[in-house]
């Protein structure tokens, strides 16, 4: 096997993996900032009753919270009427935790955008090495990358189905360097807004969307790979 063929195979695999990462980060962002999803979850979980806040005030607070995470708002000094009292929505611990969440979002957003640039470089290099067989290499690289991700995805689904709380806590231990994410449902509005069930539903929604996108692109890649063979 020539060096160009080996190089083309490696670059196409890398391109497939980077593309999948970009798709996953995009699906996460689209779903995590979907206000309609928040509203449906609030109604399902009866969040207004748990918090003691009107639905409109809760949605307004959510919009401001999401704007802060995106860096479109400078602080979380948000007030609302909660159980008949005009008061700050978030306490100091919640605000400090959201500083970490904002940084995490910025890193993920940077990775997604950087991944797009890196992907085009990989595709260009693959085209240079493989010439007229470019599309078959690209399709094969994506299919190989999808199989790797499918194994990881299967492990994640298994962990979630066995013990979501273990999976979710493990995620927080990995991405955060402090314990500010450990909030108190009895007193902290943030965890009352987005309790464990909310995140369980969000993760399932993300995995469902991501699986559909991956499967659709895998089908297209399979057709290209078969035809170009």
N, C-alpha and C positions, 0 to 999 in steps of 0.2 A: 504493500500500500504506500502510495507516494506521500511525501510530506504535506503537499497541498490538500490531499484528501483527508489526512489526519487533522490538519489544522482547520479545514472547513468543518469537519465533524465536531471538533471541540468548540469552535466559535458558534456553531449553530445550536449546540446544547446550551452553551452559556447564554445565547440570545433567548432561547426558550425559557430558561430559568428566570432571566431578568424580566422578560415579558410577563410571566406569571406573577412575579413579585409586584410589578407595576399594576397589574390588574387587581391583585388582592388589596393593595393599599388604596386603590381607587374605589373599590367596592366598599371597603371599610369606611372611607371618608364620606361617600355618598349616603350610606345608611346611618352612620353615626350623627350626621347633621340633618337628618330628615325630620322636620318638625311634625309632619303628619304622623310619623311613627311614634314620636313622643306623645302626641295627643291620644292616639289609640291606646298606648300603654297606660297612660294616666287614667283613662276611662276604665280600662280593664282592671287595673290594680286599685281603683278608687282612691287615687292619690290626693285628690282635693279634700276628701274626708279625713284621710290619715294626717295630712299637714294642717288642715283647717284654713284653706285658702280657696279663693274663687278660681274657676278654670281659666278665665282670662288672665288673671294675675299670675297664675302658674305658667301659662304659655308665654307671657311677656318676660317673666323671669328666665325661662328656658332660652328664649331668643337672645337675651343679653348674655347668658352664660355661654352659649355657643359662639356668640360674637367675641367674647373674651378669649375663648380657646383658640379662635382663629387669629387673634391679635388685632381684632377690629375694635376692641374696647380696652381702655387702659386699666380698669380696676373692676372689682366685684362689689362695690358699695351700692348694693341694690336694696331698696326697701319695698315692703308690701304689707298689706293687712293680713295678719296671721292670727287666727282665733280671736278676731275682733280688735287686735292691737297693731298699730303701725310700728313696724320694727325692721331692723336689718334682717335680710333673709339668711345670710351666711355668717357664721362665726369665724374667728381668726384661724382656727385649725383647718376649717374647710377651705378658706381662701388660700392658705399656704399650700394645701394639697393641689388646688387648681393651678397654682403656679407651676407645679411639677407636670400636671396634665398638659398645660399650654406648651411647655418645653417638649414633651413627648410628641405632641401633634406637630410641632415645628420640625422635629427630626424626621418624623414619618413623611411629612410633606416634602422635605428636602430630598429624602431618599427616593420618593416617587418621581419627582421632577428630574433628579440626577439620573435615575434609572432610565427614563425616557431618552435622555441624551446618550447614555452609555449603550442603550439598545440600538440606536441608529448607527453608532460607531461599529458595533458588532455585526450588524446587518451589512454595512458597507464592506467591512473586512471579509465577511463570508462571501459576498458577491465577487469580490476581487479574486479570492482563492478558488471558487467553485465554478465561475463562469456560467455557462448555460444550464448547469445542474443546480443552480442556486435555490430554486423553489423546492426541489426535492430535499436538499440539505436542510433548508429552513423548516420544512414540514417535519422531517425526521427529528430534528433537534427539539422542536416543540413537543412532539409526541414523547420523546425520551424524558424531557423535563417534566411533562405532565404526569408521567408514571412515577417519577421521584416524588412530586408533590402529592400524588394520590396516596402514596404510602404514608407520608407525613400527615395528610388530611385524615386518613383512616385511623391513625393513632390518636389524633386530636378528638375525633368523634367518639372513639372508644373511651377516652378519658372523661369527656363531657358526660357521656351516658352513664358512666359508673359513679362519678362524683364531681358535679360541676363546681362545687365550692372549693374542692381541692385544686382543680384546674385553674379556677379564677384567682385563688390566693397565690398559687405558684406563679402565675403571670405577673401579679403585682410584686412579688418578691424579686422577680427577674428585672423588671423595668424601673422599679423605684428603689432608691437607696435609703429611705426612711419609712416610718410607720404611720405617716400622716394619712394614708389611705384607709387606715382602720378607724372608721367613723362609728358613731353610736346612734342606732335607729331611734332610740327614745328621745334624743335631743337634737340631732343634726339633720337639718332640712335637706341637705344634699343627698344623703343616703335614703331619706324618705322619698325623694323625687325619683331616684334611680336605685332601687333595692336589687337584691340578687336576682329576683325573677325578671326584672327589666333587662339585666345584662344577659341572662340566659336566653331570653327571646331575641335580643339583639345579635348575639353570637350565632344562633341558629339561622337568623335571617341573613346574616353576612355569609355564612357557609353555604346556604341555599343559593343565593345570588351568584356567589363565586363559582360554585359547582356547575351551574347552568352556563355561565360564560366560558369556563374551561372546557366543558363538554362540547359546546357549539364550535369553538375554535379547534378542538381535537377532531371533530367530524370533518371540518374543512381541510385540516392538515392531512387527515387520512385519505381523503379523495385526491388531494394534490400528490401525496406520496405514491399512491397506487398508479395514478395516471403517468407521472413522470418516470416511473420505473420502466 
